[in-house]
Amino acid sequence: MQDQPILQDRLPHLPWIDPRTRRLPGILPVEGRDWLRLDEAYGPQMALRDRLIAAQPDIVHALLPSARPAADELYRTVLDWLRAAPGFTLTDDSVTRPDGVTVPLDPDQPLLTLGRLVQEDLCLMEPQGAEYALTGAILCFPASWSLAQKIGRPLTGIHDPVPVYDADLARRVARLFDAIRPEQPLWRMNYLTYDDFVLHQPRIEGDRRPQPTDHVYIRCERQCLMRLPVTRAVVFTIHTYVVDAATVTPEELAALREAVH
């Protein structure tokens, strides 16, 4: 479904260099309205999202019935954000995006509609016992995980195959989620090298991604955590950047390869 690279010109941040973001979980406060972003890859990324949502909605979307109130609140929250964002035109029935595409508004399908408006993938996390569980998502650009396999799972279950996500980190993340305030979203950024430019890369547990040999691309996810004030669900946003590895210096690339391999 994607036969050409969709690349940003550069990374806005080098998380493996900055000591604030290099060590897990590497959390920083979001400034202002910066929990959603538009960048130079908006048009081609959104065209790919349109194709994915049209062709395989059951793969890129899931919503547990219990999470519908949170999805409805997120729908209203994102539309409010878009009203003040440059390049968007909103009516009662539709949104015209900066790339000129008009998307019908369908409040009966809140996450599928939002998936055609913003570059971010959107995940809903809600309390489940002592943890938070994934209760809904629009996930067009997964990096080696499957929404169908993870929906309904708590954070420890979602990250079970990840070696660094041990019990100590799980406790720290749970405390972090509990402390998130609606007025102060948080962000972090991960980083990997790839030989493959494809954005939609779902994989089930145990199906490891091919290890890069040429390290042609750098793929980073800027992940924001925001508390919805009414339902108290936590929104986990994922803005995916893919850049040519030549956009960083040889020294920066060497430090990245040392950090992840």
Stockholm file with secondary structure:
# STOCKHOLM 1.0

chainA/1-261         MQDQPILQDRLPHLPWIDPRTRRLPGILPVEGRDWLRLDEAYGPQMALRDRLIAAQPDIVHALLPSARPAADELYRTVLDWLRAAPGFTLTDDSVTRPDGVTVPLDPDQPLLTLGRLVQEDLCLMEPQGAEYALTGAILCFPASWSLAQKIGRPLTGIHDPVPVYDADLARRVARLFDAIRPEQPLWRMNYLTYDDFVLHQPRIEGDRRPQPTDHVYIRCERQCLMRLPVTRAVVFTIHTYVVDAATVTPEELAALREAVH
#=GR chainA/1-261 SS CCCSCCCCSSCSCCTTTSHHHHSTTCCEECCTTTTSCCCTTHHHHHHHHHHHHHHCHHHHEEECGGGHHHHHHHHHHHHHHHHTSTTCEECSSEEECTTSCEEECCTTSHHHHHTTTCSSEEEEEEEETTEEEEEEEECSSCBSCCHHHHTTCBHHHHTTTCTTCCHHHHHHHHHHHHHCBTTBCEEEECCEEESCCCSCBCCCTTCCCCCCSSCCEEEEEEEEEEECTTTCCEEEEEEEEEEEGGGSCHHHHHHHHHHHC
#=GC SS_cons         CCCSCCCCSSCSCCTTTSHHHHSTTCCEECCTTTTSCCCTTHHHHHHHHHHHHHHCHHHHEEECGGGHHHHHHHHHHHHHHHHTSTTCEECSSEEECTTSCEEECCTTSHHHHHTTTCSSEEEEEEEETTEEEEEEEECSSCBSCCHHHHTTCBHHHHTTTCTTCCHHHHHHHHHHHHHCBTTBCEEEECCEEESCCCSCBCCCTTCCCCCCSSCCEEEEEEEEEEECTTTCCEEEEEEEEEEEGGGSCHHHHHHHHHHHC
//
